[in-house]
């Protein structure tokens, strides 16, 4: 049985370029079963400022390498806020196959004398040089000197011109378009969120889709949803640039959970009841429609099971814990590592994004928040203690940890992410994900502010 070969290609990918995409494609064609694009985060031992926020770097990478066979983008460094050293990759990816480090030829210069960048700059560089495997990228006319090569290496000539990412960032900062130096979808993303300029990246922006190609997600159990989907079947495509969701908010949540890494705008059409995340109607000709796009956060959730094991997950709307017996739950609330409420007695606690603040959080007494609000909602269900507990709005930079105080097994708690049951847990830690976000699109006629007010102050007949 042939040994699987895995190429690990690291870099800032800030932004990912057409050269990076060509390399990933070429490596797979050259016999590597999997090409891992690992986006470097801030070095734990040498913090450096980032040019684009992690959320944008993750999105650009997903867009740049989408649809490439055998290629996978690893966000782990960005997600953890700290980069692993290269020597750890041999162990980290060992279960995937034989690990090869992808480097450019300039990393090998003076390798014969032991003075290459790998040997002198990389942690454990001398050991890596002797024992690891390297894929060496070089221009067709400038192969590396044979005496400078490490013991195990494979040379790959790349004809695509390499433009340093720093030059692309400078080009954009000076007001020029990145052009063909980056994939088209990455260029569009840079323009949409004003990356590499001297202004802040917006949470709300405008978008035209002149050639709409749709991935259609419909609630097949709903006749209205199926009928609505039929109107747009002529725009359905295997290479979509937008995701059309027909149904209610539950259908939208399911679509987001499944397709968020496509990094395409989600365009909802309500076929349910309230449909807070959905448009009430859409024109048949989407190509002439301007869309208002909201960049919405997702929650990174880490749950600790009773046996001490840790499970990570993502939620778009909310994450909560609740009692799983006839006894009230006893919980402690920590925010950013500091205990804020030593003991909460009640049915459970929930953390919601602005998108989730109009759902279960509202049933717990929380006020629905505008979608662009930089807040998290912490709400409680049937809280008996503290006596005057009320829902709390926290900054979206906060990390909330909810820990069970049960030591006897008499008061077990269970966890949920967007309504999906995770079973018994001992603790849950919730914060905004550094890498996961969703673009939610609405027609300009859909007034979110008016919809929010209507949900707070419904007409008399609906009360």
N, C-alpha and C positions, 0 to 999 in steps of 0.2 A: 504494500500500500504506500503510495507516494506521500511524502511529508508536505503538509500545507505550509506555504510561505506567506508571511505577514510583513508588509512594509509599513513602518511607522514614520510618517512625515510630519514633523513639528514645525511650528512657526507662529508668528503673531497673526498672519492672514488678515492684516489690518490696512487695506481690505484684501480679500482673496483675489487673485489676478487670473487672467487667462493662462498665464504660464503655470500657475499652481494647478489649474484644472487639467491642462495638457499633461503635466507630470503624473497626476493621479491616474488619468486614463492610460497613459503609456506604461506605467508600472503594472497595471492589471493586464494589459496586452502582452507584457513581457513575462507573464507567468506567475505573478503574485496573486494568490487566491483572495487576499483581502488587503486593501490599502487603508490605513487608519490615518486620518487627518486630525492630529491632536493640536488644538489651539492652546498656545502657551498663555498662562495667566501671569500674575505678578509673582516674581520669584520670592519665596519665603525668606531667603537670606539676603535679597537685594531688591527691596521694593522699588518699582518704577511706575511713573505715571502712564496712564493709558490714553491713547489718542481717541478711541471710540469706546463707549461704555461696553462692558461685557455682553449686555443683551443685544447690542447691535452687531458686535463681532460674531456672536453665535448665529444670529439670523443671516448675516451675509454669507457665512460659511455654509450653512444649510442650503441657501439659494445657489451658491456657486457650484456645489458638488452634487446637487440633486440629479437624480436619474443616471448617475454613473454606476455601471455594474461593478460590484465588488468593492465599492468605496463607502467608508463610514466615517462620519465626523464625530469625534469624541470631545464633548464639552467639559469634561471632568475638571480640568484645571480652572476654567472660568467659573464653574459652579462652586468649587471649593475656595476660590480666591487665592490660590497658591499653586505654583508649578512644581511638578515632580521633576527630578533630575533624570537624564536620559538612561543612566545605568539601571534605573528601576524598571524600565520597560521590558527587559528580558524576562523578569519575573511576572510583571503585571499582565502581559499578554501571552504568557507561556501556554495557556490552555487553548489558544487560538491557532498555534502553530509555531514554526521556526521564525523568530523575530529578526528583522533586518532594519537597521537605522538608515534613514535617507538623509544624505548630506550633500552639499555642493563641493566641487573639487577644491575650492580654496581652503576648506577645512583640513585638507591633507598636506598642504604645502609644508615642507621641512619635516615630513613624517619620518624620513630616513634617519634624521638626527635626533628624533624624539621631541621635536619642538613644534609639532603641528598644533592647531587650535584644539583639536580633540584631546591630545595628550597633555596640553598645558593648561587649558581653561576648563574643560569639562571635569566635574567631580568624578574621581576614579578613572580618569581619562586613560592612563597607562594600561590599566586592567581591561578597560573596554577595547582599546586598540588591539590587544593581544587575543581577546576571547570572544568578541562580538562580531557580528556580520554587518557589512555596510553596503548600501546602494549609493554609488557616487554619480551625481549628476554633473554633466559637463557639456559645453558646446561642441558641436561636431568637429570643429577645426582646432579645438584646444583640449585634448585629453590630458589628464594628470600624468606627471612623470611616474614611470613604472616603479622606480625605487622608493617613491613616497607612499605607495599603496599599503594599507593594512593587510594582515595575513589573509583574511577572508573578505572579499569584496566583489561587487559586480558593477561594471561601468554601464551607464545609460546615457547616451547622447540625446540631448533635447534641442531641437531646432527652433522652438518658440523663443522669441526674444524675452529676456527677463528684465522687467522694469522694477526697480526697488519700490517697495510699498511707500517708503518715505517720500519718494519723488511723486507718486500718485497723490498722496495726501497734500503735498505742497501745491501740486497742480490744482486740486480742488479748492484749497484755501485761497489761491490767487484768482479764483473765479472761473477757471476752465473746467470743462467737462472731462471726466476720466476716460471717455471714449472707449476704444477697443482694448485698452489695457486691462479692463475688468469685464467679466461676463455681463451681458445686457441687463439681466435681472438685478445684479449687484449695483450697476450704475443707476438704475431706477430707484433702488432702495436708498442709495446715498443722496440722491436728489430729494426724495420724499421726506427724509428726516434730517436734511441739511447737515450731514456728517462732514467732519473735517473743516468746518467753517468756524468763525468766531462767535456764532450764536448758539443758543441752547437748542437741543433737539425737541421738537414739539410732541405732545401727547395726542394732538389732533391735527390732521392734515387732510388735504384734498387729493383725489385720485380719479383719473380717467382710465378706462380700459377700452382702447379703440378697437381691439380685436378680441372680444371676450371668448374665452375657452373655459368651459365650466366642468368642475367635478360636482356632480349633483348628489346630494344626500337628502333623502326624503323619508318621512315616517310612512312606511308602507301600509300600516294599519289604519291610516287616516285617508279616506277618499278625497278630501279636499287637498291634502298634501300631494297625493298621486296625480290629481288633475293639474295642480300647479306645476308639478315637475314636467308634465307632458308639454307645457307651453315652451319650455326651454330645452327640450331634447335636441333641437337642431344646433345648439351651442355646446353640447356635451363633447368632451375631448379627453384623450388619454394623456395629453400634455397641457393640463389646465393652468390658467393664470388667476383663477378665482374659484372659491368654493360656495356654491349655492345650497343653502340649507332650508328645507321646507318642512314645517311642523311647528312645535312649540319650543319653549326654552329648553325642555328636556332633550329634544332632538339636537338642538344647537350644542348643548353640553357634551352629548355623545360624539358629535362630529368633531368638536375641538379636541377631546381626549384622543381621538384616533388620528387626526390629521394635522395637529398644530405644527409639527416639524416640517411640513411643506412650506411654511412661512408665506402662505397666500392669504389674501383678505377673505374673511367669512362674511357672506352676504345672506342675511336671513329673510325669509318670507313667511309671515305668520299664518299658520293653518291650525293654531290651537286656541287658547283662551286669551290670556293677557299678552303673552309674547313680548316681554319687556326687551329682549335682546334681538327682536325681529322687526323688519319693516312690515308695515300694514299692506303695502302694495308695491309692485315693481313694474316699470315699463317693459314691454316686450323687447325693445331695442336697447339693450344695455350699453351698446357702443357709444351712444350719444349722451349717456347719463354721467353726470359728475357725482362722485361719491364722497361722503365725509367719512374719514377713517379714524378710528380711535385705537390707539395702541394700549392694549389692556394687559395688566400683569397676570401671571399665574403664581400660585403658591407652591413653594417647595416645602414639603412636609416630611418629617422624619419621625417615625413611630418606633418606640421601644417596646418590644413584646415582653410578656411576663418572664420568658426564659433569658432575657437580656439581648436577644438578637435585634438588629436594627433594620428597618425597611424604609426605603425612600419612595416617595410618590409625588405627583403633581395634582393640583386642583385648580380649576378655573374660577369656581364660584365660592366654595367654602370647605372647611375641614372642621370636624367637631368630634368630641367625645361625649358619651352619655352612659348613664348607669345601665348595668345589665343584670340587675336583680331587683328584688322588692325594696332594697335599701337605697337611700340617697347616696350619691357619689360624694366623696370627700376629696377635694382637689386643691392643689397649690398653683398659683399663677406667678410665673417669672416673666419679666420683660427685659430683654437685653442683658440677661444674666443676673438681674437683681429681683429678689422676691418682692412682689407688689401686694399680693393678697395671700397671706399665709394659709388661709383655709376658706374654701368655698364649699358650702353644702347645698346641693340641689340636684336636678336631673342631668345637667351637663353644661358644657361650655362650647362655644363656636367662634371661629375666626373666619371672617368673610372679606373678599375683595369688594370694591365698589359694585362690580357686576352681581355679586352674590348678596349685597346688602338689601336687595328688594325681594329676596326669596326667604329662606328659613330664618335668616337673621331678623327679618321684619316680624315674623311670627313670634320672635323672642322679645319684641319691643324695640328693636333698633330702627333708626330712621334711615330710609333708603338714601344712598349717596349718589351724586352725579358721577358718571362713568370716568370722568377725568380727575376725580378727587384723589390726591396722593395720600390716601388713608387706608387703614385696615379697621374693621369693626370687630370688637370683642363683645359678644353677647352671651347671656346665660339663660338656661331654661329652668323655670320654676325654682329660682334661687331663694333658699330660706335664710342663708347666712353668707355674707353680711346682710343685715336686715334691709338696708337701703340700697342694695345693688341696682345699678343701672348700666345699660350698654355703654361702651367706651369707644371713642374714635381715637386710634393711635396713628402716628406717622407711618407711612408705608416702608420706612427703613427699620421698623421695629421687628424684633424676633420674639415671638410669644411661645413660652413653654408651659404646658399644662401637665402636671404630674399627679398621679393618684397617691393619696395618703393611706390607702388601704394596705395593711400589713398582715391581715388574717385571711384574706380571700372572701370575706363577707360582703365586700362592696366592689365587685369587679366592674370595669368600664370597657366599653368597646368603641372603636373609632370608625369614622366615615370620611371619605374624600368624594365630594360632589355626589353624595348619596350612595357611594359604593362601600359596602361593608368590608372592613379590614380585620374583624375579629377582636379578641381581647388585646388590650395594650396596657402598659404601665405608665407610659408618658407619650406626649405628642409635642413636637416642636414645629412651629409654623412661621415662615417669613416669605417675603416676595422672592421669587427665583431670580438669580442673576442672568439666567440664560433662556428662560421660557416665557414667551409672551404671545399674544394673539392680536391680530388686526381685525376689528369688527367694523363693518362698513354699513352705512345708512345713506339713503337718498337725502338731499337737502330738505325735502319736504317733511321728513320725519324729524319732528322737534323733540329732542330728548328731554329738554327742560320742561316742556309742556306735558310730556308723558309722565315725567317724574311727579310733577305737581298733581296730575290727575290721579296718580296712584295714592298720593298722600291725602288729597281732598276730592274723593269721588263724588259725582253728582248724587243728589239726594236719593234718587231712585235706586242707586247701586249700594247704598249704605245698609 
